[in-house]
């Protein structure tokens, strides 16, 4: 029996905000496995802001997504056919299988492209969120760059998102004051009420930068010692003005500027005035931190102490629309696409 | 005999670029010494860009210079009267004596405000430059933040200045490619020909930011691994675009924006794209580094390996004009005022 695979390829590069027609759905037969390969049926596709950068061909830290090839994306699924002694049918695995129903993984070489996970203690989808790349991103940026001491104030933007939610909870666990920034009353209520942040500033409720600055000031009466930045633009400008001397800013993302002209940083002189350290990072370059981070995150999710929320679109065909929504902040927590 | 002291006080805060009438020359008698004090006759007054920040009352890392009090400034001179067993008449000393001919120093408390220096091996004026605060500034920023490895490219702006000249020479001693940025053909010729930098970009020869960017590209064919930034504005924007992955930027000064509205940083997304680390610092907060830095710098000056140049204005009354010139880059090397 020949299986049929559906996949999204990048059809064109966006000019400004991406549109659904930048992607093209293709249908093709799943090839036969050769020795050393397994076939994975994807259960979940992860949608993440970094994909926006890959759609462009500007200089960046990673090569652009090639046109007419399957869109890059993290995936979690199940082995449905195997020609390797290392993987059995029924194994749950995570990998970077792309925007498609099936993926073939080479597993008997030096660096297998998928790894087995335990989907009994932890839901399979969590391996794409709190116990996956977003969780490790939060863990690394907080520990290696923000490095907050008990009693210090940590601010994180996109606080209800897959990364931000973990940042704030880890900061609370370290005895810090955690202040989120999120868009909308519901997200802010969730950040404080369910995730346990001390405060959350709703940037959508601020009619202008001055109002946002005032709200942030109210939420950070002792200033800000560390910032985990996912947004940039007005958000980062406002946080920089609140930074205490010797503050640390981890630059994880700048989603505010992904679609158009770069947004300048209004007051770089604050780097000097407040003796700040600002550092950009890419979690995939910090492999040494992954085992320790994943162990801690898995323990937190297994016990229920580390909370997270998911927005799940159903069916591969929904992936482009869900991705565009993610870029506009329409998701609430980790954005996934459920494929089975 | 009663000595007469002349001193400049801050008469008013500048609105935009400082003017000579922001300072006021006063004449007053030198008070009698009490036990534990010495009287220092200043030979040299140091003029430094940080003084511009002190003239304003905006939030900064240091308290503003109070109005109607003697302007802050580093000084080198000679003890001319003493009521302390620790200092003898004729001792050469450095301190922060301010813009005046004489200063009284309390020396028998816990932290004497002056320290003795050896003016036989090293010219007295060098203790205000390469073997003083500017030299330690260069040493700290290069070692603690830029931390270049042999073969890496280090860029320093204001390269012929008191700080920049030391940065480049220390970078060369570490086996790096040193590239300066300076204003004017003479300064660039000095930076390469006398200080031994590998290249120097003349920003005054660039009619626009694109031309400057192109000249910097030519001077840094392998990109930039570390930047010691004294200027900000267009200079920093151009260097950021040349930074290699994992580059380091030490923010020591941003003189381009001192007089007016802050100059935005055009492309903060490069912090993420190039995974940069940017850190602002103030050398007076890094006291642990001073002894080691001063020892190394003194050895370099004593042997003649560490070169420097001075622009010396004669007479205290020239201090305001020389300071305004410094802010406009009219000095060539360390700006001093000779008082005797």
Interface residues (C-beta under 8 A of the other chain):
Chain A: X59 X60 X61 X232 X236 X245 X251 X252 X253 X254 X257 X262 X263 X264 X265 X266 X267 X268 X269 X271 X272 X273 X274 X275 X276 X277 X278 X279 X280 X281 X282 X285
Chain B: X59 X60 X61 X232 X236 X245 X251 X252 X253 X254 X257 X262 X263 X264 X265 X266 X267 X268 X269 X271 X272 X273 X274 X275 X276 X277 X278 X279 X280 X281 X282 X285
